[in-house]
């Protein structure tokens, strides 16, 4: 692909983002406007049993100085491979997908993160490596009941993490990797052809809360857009059509002072004189 082709594609992408509201005429109606049945607020359980998560976080050491949390937040790609507690995992899930209340007759969930039209079209899956009291393997979060369900153990958990994250092997040392899917129709029912920009916006709300929550309890993580979607979908048994994984964030234990190892990731800045 030459430079002109690249510029044309960039221009087309920008045009879509800035003009997406003009792709249909005034007669267009969403499925909500057409009074079609609303999709479920959350995905049904995938397994027969689930584990209740604690909502009492009094045993978790949480930084209360919000300005300190904001100033301390950064992306961490180096982990000490320590074990996190079940309470810490519960805290992270609650801060990113927790359901505080249900509005109307199951019309919408009000959660710990904002969402366009309170649609919250995301599902959270996890590759758990080192969480106290949990068997290593793959899990799915049930936000309506604040529970997790065990989906099984791949033959090579670390290999699955690396493959699903486009070969980023540093993520294989995280205590847990959060994978976010989108159940597309949950947003499309309300917003129709305008749904997808709100999905992109709302995914940032989730991971920023995860960054801040992890920082508040002394953990670190790094959001990843370079997800190998087909590999991730296969791992969690998703069809890749109605629901597909598009975003991930490894989280793990980090050293208080580990600047040298973190800086190694940016060696190209020095080498290329950027």
N, C-alpha and C positions, 0 to 999 in steps of 0.2 A: 504494500500500500504506500503510495507516494504522499508527499506533503500536502498536495492539493486535495487528495481524497480524504486525508485525515481532517483537514480543515472543513471540508464539506460535511463530514459526519458530525463534527463538533457543532457546526452551525445548525444542522438539522435537529440535533439534540436540544440545543438552546431554544430553537423555535418551538419545539414541542412543549417545553417547560413553560415558556412565556405565553403560548397561545392555546394551551389545552382546553381552556374554557370556551373556545370558539369552534370546536370540532363538530358540534351538533347545532341544530336550529332550535328555535324556541318551543317547538312542539315536543321535543324529547322529554320523556318522563322516566324517572327511576322506578325500580320495582316497588319501593316504598310508596311512591306516589300512585302507582298502579294498584296498591293495596294487596300485593302478593304476600304470602306468608313470610314472616321474619325468620331468618336462620337462627339457630341456637346461639346463645351468648358465649358458650364455650364448648369445646369438643367433649364428646362423651368419653368416659373411661375406656382405655384400651386393654386393660387387664382386669382380672377378677378381684384382685385385692389391692389395697392402697394403704399407705402409712400416713397417719396423722402427723402433721408438723406442729411444733410448739409455736404459740403466739406470744408467750411470755419471754421477752428478751432481756429480762432483768439480769440474767447471768452472762449476757454478752457485754464485753467491754466496748462501749461506744463513745467515740469522740463527740462532745457536745458543742464544740466551738465551730460553728458553720463556716466562718471565714477561714479558719485554719484548714478545714476539710477542702474547701474550694481551692485554696492556695497550694495544698499538698497534692491534689489530684494530678496524676499523670499516667501515661500508659506504661505498664510494666510487662516486659517480655521475658524476664528472668525470674524463675521461681525456685524456692529452696526445697520444694517437694515435701513440705510438711503437711500434716493432716489438719483439716478444719473441722469444727464441731457441727453437729446436726443443727444446733441453734443458730450458728452463723449462716449455714445454708438456708435455713428457714427465714432468717432476717433478710438475706439477699433476694429471695423469691418474693417475700412480702413487699419489699421496697420497690420492686420492679413490675409486679403483676398482681399484687394483692387486691382482693375485692372488698371494699369498705362497706358497700351497700348495693342494693338492687333498686332501680328506679321503676316505678309503675308495676304493671303485671308482667314482670320479666322483660321489660322493654330495653333496659340498658344497665350496665354495671358501672358503678362509680369506683374507680380504682386509685391506687397510689400514684399513678402516672396519668397525665392528660391523654385524651384520644379524640380524634375528630368525630363528632356526633356520638361520642361515647360508644363507638362500635368495637374498639379493641379487637382487631382482627387477628391478633397474634396468639400462637401457642408456644410454650417454652418446653424444650427438651434438654436433657443433660447427659453428658458423658461423665460419670462420677469415677474418679480415681482414688481420691483419699479424703473421705468424709467419715468421721468417727461414727460407728454404729451402722453404717450402710455398706451393703455388698457393692463392690465395684461393678460397673456396668452402665446400661442405658436406662434413663428414667423420663417420665412425662409428668409435668406439673398440672394439678387440677385446681385452678384458682378459685372456683366456687366454694370449695370445701377446704382449701389450703392443705392439700394432701399431695403426695407423690406416689406414682406407681412404677414398679419395676418392669422393664420391657425385655430384659435379657442381657446376656453378655456376649459380645462378639468374640471371635476366635483370637483376635489381636486388637485390644482396646486402643493402645497407643497408635498402632498402625492405622486404625480406623479414624482416629482424630487427625493424624497427619494427612491422610488421603482426603478427608472431607474438608480440610482447610488448605487445600492446594499445596501440600508439601511443606507447610510451615511447622517444622519439627519442634520448635521451641514450645509450641502449645501443648505438646505431649507431656510436658512436665507440670502442667497446671493441676490443682486439686480437683477442679471441676470445670468443664467447658459447657457454657450455656449456648444452646442453639435456638434461634427464633425462626418459626415458620409463619407464613401468612395464610389464613383461610380466606381466600380472596372474596368470596361472595358475602362474607360478613360485612365487608365495607362496601362492596358493589351494590348490595341491596338498597342501601341508603343513598349512595353517591353516584351509582352508575359509572359512566365513562370518566367521571372526575375522581374516582376512588383512589387511584394509584398514587398521585402526588401526596395525598394525606397519609397513605401507608408509609411512604418514605419519610415524611416528617415525623410521624408517630414512632417509628422505630428508633429515631434519635432520642426521643424522650425516655424510652426504656433503657437504652445503654448508658445514657448520662446518669440516670438514677443508679444503675448498677455500678458505674464508676464511683459515684459519691458514696454509696452504701458500703462498697468494698473499702474505700479509703477510710471511712469512719470506723471500721473495725480492724484496721491494720492489715488488710489484704490488698492485693493489686491485680490489675487485669488489663487487657487490651482488646478493644473491639476489632473485629475482622470482617471486612467486606468481601475478601477474596475467598469465598466459600465455593467449594466444588459441589454445586447444588445436587446433581444426580447422585453423587456418592453419599451426601448427607441424607437425602431422601431415602435412598435404599437402606441405610443403616437404621433409620427409625420407621421404616415401613410406610412411607408416604407416597401418594400417587404422582406427585409432581405436577398435577394439573389443578385440582381443587385446593390443594394445600402443598406448599413447598417451602423448604428452608432457604433463607437468603442472607442470614446474618448470624454471627457467632461472637462469643466473648469468653476466652479462657480467664479464669480467676484462680489465684493461688497464694500461698504464703510467700512473702518477700522479705529480703534482708533490709534492715534499717539503712545500711550504707552499702550500696552495691552499684555505685556509679560507673565503675570500670566496666563491668559486664554489660550494663545497659548501654553505655557509650559505644561498645563494640558493634552494636547494630547500626550505628551511624558513621562507621568508619569511612564509608563512601563520600561523606560530606568533606572530610579532610583530604581524601585521596583525589577527589575531583575539584578541590578548591572552591566548593560552593559556599 
